[in-house]
Amino acid sequence: MAPEIFTYRPGPEDFVWTFGGAASKATVRPGTILELFTEDCFAGAVKQESDLVSEVCHFPFLNPQTGPFHVEGAEPGDTLAIHFVSIQPARDWAASTTVPLFGALTSTTTTASLQPPLPERVWIWKLDREKGTCLFTAQDSDHQVELPMDPMHGTIGVAPANLEVRSALVPDAHGGNLDSPEMRAGVTVFLGVSVPGALFSLGDGHARQGEGETCGVAVEAAMDTVIVIDLIKGRSTPWPRIESDTHLMSLGSARPLEDAFRIAQLDLVRWVSSDCGLSELDAYQLLSQAVESPLANVCDTNYTSVAKIRKDWVPGESATSSVHRRLSGLAAEYRRTVETG
């Protein structure tokens, strides 16, 4: 039987700005394909270089989320699986900015120093959706360079535990504003369920982003995104995890950055140990020599670090791998159906 397809295109009044504390927009069954529109982090308000964030946006109303969606049968202690079928920019432009007192290479309100804030500036990036490129145009010289697009979602998550409501600007164990370039089409994301129905949402599309998101703002783009959503009963997932065809990945979020690093590394050690047939100390030794540790962000309320290991370097298969393969198959079937009309 063909999977159910649910299409949702929110209007400006439908976005939410938190994880937790918002009523679900719809109930979806595991195995459903969702065709979604997500607005950029500025809610579409930054359209040209004269649109300064401080003038056209209203803090804390940034990172509008599409959702949340109640997943039928999801209960605390389960794991939500979200497979990204496709992530495509919805417009032929995207925006990036510098924001005073925000970013990794400037004074902030928490890292205070006696120097003026960086100036506020906007760059508009032209997106060529046919070629799959985005064009950088310097403002202080005539330099231009076309970079390959690598569309991703900065924000994905579920409602936190213990009645918490978290801003869509914050990454933590529930997911949230992780800002990891690993969150691209073809991967499956695993999130621990903390409330009935999970209350899943996503947003903050990036046409591309460097590791670390150094200035605090990526190439921010509205997205047309297709996902397949599923549920793993009775399996807990303490921190967000990602599986691709080649890698297992854990994401940790905290400050200072070394704690985010430790969370991700420890979660991956325990994941490989529990699922793949290695003792904890053997997994620790293997990952110490083989792990990749890309940064996701060093600018958000919590920083996010990634730990990843090649699947063919561990002796067994994760319990999530069969889910990833099945959802990848549904994604391929969906793409074939779309292509053939």
N, C-alpha and C positions, 0 to 999 in steps of 0.2 A: 504494500500500500504506500502511495506517495506521501511524503511528510506534509503536515499542515503548514501553510505559509501565512504569516501574520504581517501585515504592512502597517506601519505607524509613522506618520509625518506630523510631529507636534507643531502647533502654532506658538507664537511668542508667549501666550498665557499658560502654556502647558509645561514649560520647562521647570525643573526643580534645581535647587542650589545646594542640597545637602544629601548625605547618605544617612538614612533613618529620618523619621519625623515627617515623612510625606506619604500620602495615600497612593496605592498602586493605580496605574493607569489602565491595566488590563491583567487578566490571568492567562498564562500560557502553559501548555502542557509540555513536559519533557519530549524532546524530539522535534519541536517546532522550529521552523526556519523563520527568522525575524528580518524583515526588510525595513531599515530604520534610517531616518535623517537625524543628524546631529549638527547643531550650530557650533560655530567656533567659540573660543573662550571669551571673546568680547561680545557674544550674542549678536554678532554681525554689525556692531556699531562702528568698528574701525574699517573704513572703506578707502580712505585716501591718506596721504601723508599729513594732512592738516588735522586729522581726527586724533587728537591726543587722548590717551586713555583716561587721564585725570579729568577731562572735560566731557567725554561722551559715555564713559562707563561709571558705574556707581558701586564702589566697594561696599560690601563683600559680594555683590551680585556678579560674579565671574565664574566661568566654567559651567554654563547651563547643562544640565543632564537630561538625556532622553530616558524616560521611565519615571518611577520604578515599575518593574513588572513582577507580579506575584507568580511564582513558579509552582504549579500544582504538585502537591506532595512533598515539597521541601520542608524539612524540619531541622532544628538545631542538631548538630552532629553529622549532618550530611554534607556533601560537597557538590557545588554547582560547577558544571563544565560548560564553557562557552567557546565554541570554535569560530574563528573569524574566516568566513567564506571569501569576502571581498571588502576592501576599504577604498573608496574612490572619492576624490574631491568633487564637491557638488557645484563648485564655481571655478572660473578661470583665473582667480586671484586668491592670494592669502596675505596675511599681515603679520609682521613681527615688530617689536618695539624694544626700547629701553625704558625702564620705569624707575624714577628716582627712589632710592632707598630699597631696591629690590635687585636680586641677582648675586652671583658668586664673586664678582670682581668690583664691588663697591661697598661703601658703608651701608648698613641696614639698621633698622630700629633695634635689633638685638646685638649686632656687631657694630657698636658705635665708634666713630672716630672723628677727629676735628678736621673735617674737610667737607667741601660742598658736595651735595648729591650729584650723580651723573645727570646730564641733561636728558629731557624726555624727547624721544624721537620715534618716528614710525617709518618702516620700510614696507612697501607693497611689493610682493613677489608675484610675478606673472607665471601662471601654471599652464603648461601645454599638456593637456590631458591625452592627446593623441600620442605624443612622443614620450610622455611620462617624465617630463622635466620641469624644474622650477628655476626661474631666472632671478639671480641676485644682481641688483644695480646699486653700485656705491653712490653715496650722496656727496662725498667730498673729493671724488675723482671721476674719471670716465670708465672705470673698470666695470665690466659685466662678466658673469660666468654662469653657465647653465649647469645645474646640479641634477643628478637623477632624483626623482621623487621616490620616497620610501614611506608611503602612507601608514599611519599608526594611530592608535588612540592613547592619549595621555591619561585619561580617566576611565576606570572601570571598577565596579565594586558592588557590594551588597550592604544591607543595613548592618551596622555594628551591633555587638551584644550589649546587654545591660541597659537598655533604653537610651543608649547614647545617640546623639545626633552630631554628625561630623560635617564640617564644611567641605564642599567639593574641591577645595584647594588643598586638602590635607590627605597624604597617604598614610596608611597604617595597616594593621592586620586584616581589615575588611576590604582592602584594595584602595580605592580612591584615586588621588592624583599621583599615580606612580611615575608617570612621564618616562616610561621605558621604551626605547626604539624596538625592543623585542616584541612589542604588542602589535604585530603586523599580521596581514592575511596569511593563512596557512597554519597558525598556531592554535593550540587549545589552552585556555586559561582555566585554572582550578581555584575556586574560592570557597572557603569554609562557610557554611550556613549558620547564622546565629539567631535568626528569628523565623517564625513560620512564614513560608512563601519566599524566603531569601530577600525579596525586594531589590532586585538587580537593576542597575542603570549604567549608562556609559555616555561619554561625550569627549570634548577637548581633542578633536582631531588635529593631527599634524601632518602636513604634506611631507615634511622631513624634520629631523631633529638630530643634532649632534649629541653624543654621549655626555651626560652631565647637565644639558640644557643651561649652559653657563650664564647667559644673560638673563635667564629666567623665563624667556619667551621663545617658543619654537616658530616654525612657519605655520601659523595658526589657520586652519581651514575648516569650513563646513564639509561634512562628509555624508555620502550615501553608503551605508554600511549594511552588509548582510552577515548574520550570525546564525549558527545552530546552537540551541541551548539544550542541555541534558542534565540529568541528576544521578549522582552516585549515592545510593542509600548506605547509611551506616559507616561512611568513611569520613573522618575528620581531616581538615586541612588547616593547620595553624596559621600559615602565612601564604600569600598568593604564590601560586606555582604556574609555570608555563611549560608545555611540552610542544616541541616541533618535531619534524621528521627525523632530526639528527640529535637534538639536545633535550636534556632535562634542566629546568631552571627554577631557582627559588629567588624570591624578592623580599628583602628586608627593609623596613623604613623606621628611622629614628634619628635623633641628634644626640651626640655627635656622630659624624659619618662612620667612625670606627664601629659604633654599635649597630648601625645599619648593615655594615659589612659582616659583622659577627652573626647577626640574625640570619642573613641569607646563607652564609657558609654553614652554620649549624643546621639549618633546616634542610639543606641539600645533603649533608652528611647523614642525617636521620632518615631522609627519604630514600637514599641509596641503600642504607643499611637495612631498613625495614622491608623494602620491596625487592631488592636485587641480589640478596644472598651473601652480603658481606657483613662481617662484624662491624661494630661502630668504630673501633680503632683502625681496622683495615680500610674502611670507607674514609676515615679521616686522613690516613696516609695517602691513599690514592688521590683524593681530591686536592690534597696539599700540593701534589705534583702535576695535576692535570686540569685543575679548575680554571675557567675563564671568569673574570670578575669585572665586567663592564659597569660603569656608573650609569644610573638612570637620571637622577637629578641631584644637584647640590644647591638648590635654590628654594625649595618648598618649605613649608612649615616643619616637615620631617624630610630628611634626605633619604634617597632610595638607592640601594646597591643590589646588583644581580650576581648570583653565582650560577654557573652553567657547566655541565659536563656532557661530553659526547656519549650518546647511548651505547655505541659499539665498544666503549671502553669499560663498561660495567658488565658483570657476569650474567645477570638475569634481566628480566623485563619488569618494568614498573607495572603496578596494577592499573595505572591510568592509561597505559599504552594501547590497550584494546579499545578503550573509549576514544582516544585520539584517532585511531585508524578508522573506527566506525563513523565518526563525525566527518573525517576527511572524505570518506566515501560518499556520505550524504551531500557534502559540499560539491564534489565532482559531479554527482548526478544532477544537482541543482544547476550548475554551470552549463552542463550539456543541454538541459531543458531550455535554459535562457537562450543559448546560442542557436538552437534549432527552432526557436519560436513555439 
